[in-house]
């Protein structure tokens, strides 16, 4: 219990500026043994403050009339009353069973649509080299990154590119660019896409979608609203995410991809969730596949979290690094392209 209290106290100090709502709640929870006890059912690897917050947020999204909702900016309630920490403690302790159920069975899961900015420039390079692309997204969650070809993008500098807005879709992803990247003049030709995830989220399931929304911090109103628009888009399009293991099942999906275009695998803040030996096995599997066919892999991961990946050895950087790995005629090449914001707000090309 002391260790868990310490984690909440550390969270409060770390996010006092960036996430003041959760920071205030975390400082209070660190002094509330009954609230901390709710997490006794949580697996040790998931026993972190954000899981408690997401579980409460999940329930609150279904009860927006509760006084606690008045303090959550993403729920757009005016004139909040009372103390938010009092409301939070009352809310979770008066719902012990649904809270424990979520804490015992869920893990935090995000599908940040802004990360499609990470794919734009390497996809454009591959479009120019190979033509039409077939996208295999590993760790696809709800499949929102597979909406890439349906999105509009606003790059600064560079301007807007994307499809016409006569199809009911209206989501534009913005990105500030520094350095000298190859600026696309149109969307890269991604003609086919499929995803793999060990526990995919079905965008047609309201409860599953609510969990995805709950994992967004309520201070991040724009991100929350953008997620909802992306989910609405995913429901209008035939997004395919199959249940599968990154190592064991990627070859089958890549084989299918070759029927449609040049196969491009993407991983974006997903391989850090695998044990080190499975990350090594994933690299070995792509090496095996690339030894007999031309293949590309866009990596958007932190070298600190994934030192086993190509180009990450010897680096302890916490920042997200975009790299492009290609196999051509059996030979592997690795290019570091850029660093980027964890949600895709900016890309620093060449850094």
N, C-alpha and C positions, 0 to 999 in steps of 0.2 A: 504493500500500500504506500509506503514511504517513497519508493521509486516512482510509482505512478503519480503521486502528488508532485514530485520533483519535475516530472515531464510537463505537467500542466503549468507549473510555475515558470519553467524555462520558456514554454510556448508564450506565456503572457508577456514576458520580457522581450522576446524576439519579435513579436508582431504588434507591439504597442502602437507603432506608427502605421504599418501596412495594413493591419486588420484590427482596428480598435474594438470592434464589437466582440469578436472571438477572444481577443486579449483580455478584455474585462471579465468575460465569462470564465475563461481559463483561470484567472487569478482567484476567482471565487471558488471554482470547483476544486482547486488545490487544497482548499480548507474545508471541504465537505466530504467526510468519510462515507456517508450514505450514497452520494453520487458516485464516488470512486468505486464503491462496492458493486455497482451495476456492471462494471467492466470485469468482474471476476470470471465471467463466462467467456470472455474474449480470448482467442488464441494469443499467445505471448507476442508473436510477430505482428499482430494487428492492434496491440494494446497502446494506442496513441490517441492524443486529444482529438484529432480530426475525425476519428471514427465515432466518438461520442457526439461530436457536433453534427456530423452528417446524419446520425440516427435520429437525433432530436429534430433536425431540419426536415427529415423525411416525414415524421409524424406531424410536424407543424404545417407542412404544405397541405396536408389533408384537413387541418383545423385552423384555417386562417383567421377565424374570429377570436382565437385565444389572445389575451393581452400581450403575450410574448411576441406575437406577429407584428405588433405595432412598433417594435424596435428593430425589425429586420428590414433593411432598406429595399431589398429585392421584392418584398411583399407589398411595398408602396402603401403603407398605412400611415395616415397623418395623425399628428398629436399623440404620440406614445405616452402612456401613463405608467407611473410607478418605476421601480428599479428593474432593469433588465436582468440582473443576476438573480434577484428574488424570483422573478417570473420563470427563469430558466430552471432553477432548482425545483420549484413547485411543479413545473411541467414534466420534467423527467421522473421525479419521484412519485408523481401521481399516475404514472404509466409504466410501472416497473416491468410488467410482462412483455408488452410490445418492444420496450427498449432492450430488454435482455435478449429477446429473439433476434433483433437486428444486430446487436453487438456480438452475438454468438455465431451468426451465419453470414454476415456481410463483410466485405472489405471495401475500402475506398476505391472508387473507380471513376475516372474522368474520360471524357472524349471531347477534347478542346478543338473545335472546328478551326480556330485561328492557326493551328499548326499546319494547315494546308499551305501556309506561306513557306514552310520549310521545304516543300516539294516543288514549288513553282520553278525555281532556277535550275535544279538538277534535271527536272522533267523537260525543261526547255532545251537543255544541252543534249539530252537523249533523243528528243524529238528531231533535232537537227541532224543527229548522227544516224538514228535508226528508223525514223518515221513513226508509225502508229505504235502506241504503248499499251501493254496489258498490265494492270496494276494489281499486285498481291500485297495486301496490307496485313501485317502480322501484329496481333494484339489489337484487333480492330474495334473492340468494345461494341458500340452500337452501330458501327459502320459509317460514322459521319465523315471521316476522312475520304471515304469513297464517293462523296459528293463533289470531289474536286472539279470535275468537268462541268458541273451545274452551277458553280459559284461565279460571282464577279469579284475582281480583285482591284483594289486601289493602291498603287505603289507611289510612294513619294521619295525621290522623283520617279517618273515613269508614266504616271497616269493610270487610267482605268482600262481593263480588258475583261472580257467575259461575254457570255451569251446575251442575246436580246431578252428583254423582260416581258415577253408575251406568253410565258409558260406558267405564270403564277408564282415563280420563285423570285425572291427579292433580297437575297442575302449577299452583302458585299463585305469582303474581308480586307481590312486595311493593314498596311505595313510601311514603316519607315525604313529606307534603305541607305546604307553608307557603304563606302568602297566602290568598286566598279564591276558589278555583276553583269552578266548578259541579260539585257532587258528584253523580255518577250514582247513581240508585236501582236500576239494572239495567244489564246490558251494552248498549251501543249495538247497534242492529240492522244488523249487517254480514251481508248475506244472500248475497253473492257475492264472490269474491276471485280475483285472478290476479296473477302477478308477471312482471317482465322482468329479465333479467340477461345481461350480455355473456358470462358464463361461469358458468352456473348449476351448483350442486352437486346431484347426484342423491342424495337421502337413502337410496335403496335400494342405492347403491354403497358397499360397506364402505371401500374405499380413499379415495374422495372424502370420506366422513364422517370418516375418520381425519385427513385434512388439516384439516378444519374444527375438530376437537378439538385438533389440534396447535397451532393458532393461538391457543388460550387459554393464558395463562401458568400454569404449574403451581402457583404460589403461590395462585392463585384457585380453590381447591377447590370452593367452593359454586357458582361460575359454571360450572366444568367439569361438575359433576354435573347442574346445571340444563340445560345444553346437551344432555347425553345423554338426559335425560327428554324434552326438546322434540323431539329427533330421533326417539325412539321414538313420540311422538305423531304426528309428520309422516308416519311410515311407516304409521300406522293410518288416516290420512285422505287424501283425494284432493287433495293440494296441487299446484297447477299453476304451474310456473315455465317460461316460454318463453325460448329464446335470442333475444335481441334487443338493439337499440341504444336507449338512452334517448331520443334525439331522433327517430330515424327510425321507431321502431315504437310509440311510446306512443299515437299517435292511433288505431291499429287496436284496441288493447286497451281504450282508453276507449270507443270505439264499441260494442264488445261489452258493456262494463259498463253502458251506458245501457239495455240490454234487461232489466236486473235491479234497478236502483235508481239513486239519485243517485250519479254517479261521483266518487270521492274518490281523488286521487293522493297517495301518500306518498313522501317521500325522507328517508332518515335516515342521515347520514354516508356518503353515496354520491357526491354531486355534487362533493365536493372532489377526487375521483379523476379528474374530467373536466378537460380544458384549459379555460381561461377562455372561449375562443370557443365551445366546445360547451355550457358552462353558459348563455351568452347565447342560443345557439340553442335550448336546452331551454325557457328562459323564453319566447322568441318563439313556440315551437310551442304551448305552453299558452295563450298570449295568442290565438293564431290559433284554437285550438279553442274557447276561452272566448268568443270573439266571436260564436259561432253556437249555443252551448248553455250551460246552467248547469253549472258545474264547480267543484270545490273541490280545494285542494292543501294538505296538511299538510307543512310544512317543519320538519325537525329537523336543523339543520346549524350549523356555526360561521361567523359572519359573517367572521372573519379568513380562513377558508379559501375562502369562497364570496361575495365581495363583489358579484357580479353578480346575486344573487338579490333578489327583492322584499323591501324592508325592511332589507337588509344594507348598502346603500351608506352610506359615511361611518362605518361601525362597524368597529373592529379587535378585537372581542371574540373570545377563544379559546374561550369557554364555548359549550356547545350551547344554541341558542335555538329555541324552538318558536313557529312562526308559522302563521297560517291565512290563506290567500289564496283569495278567492272571486270567481267571475265570475257575475254575475246580470244577465240582460238585456243582456249584452255589456259591462257595466261591471266593472272590476276593483277589489277592495278588499283591503287588507292589514292584518292585525291581529297585532301581537306579543302572545303569550299568556304565555310563561313562559321561565325558564331551567331547566336540568336537568343531572343527573349524566350523564356519557357512557355509562353502562350502565343508566340509568333508575332508580337507587336512590332518588332524590328529585326532586321537581318544586317549583320556587319560582314560584308563579303570580303574574303581574303584574310580575315582575322583568325 
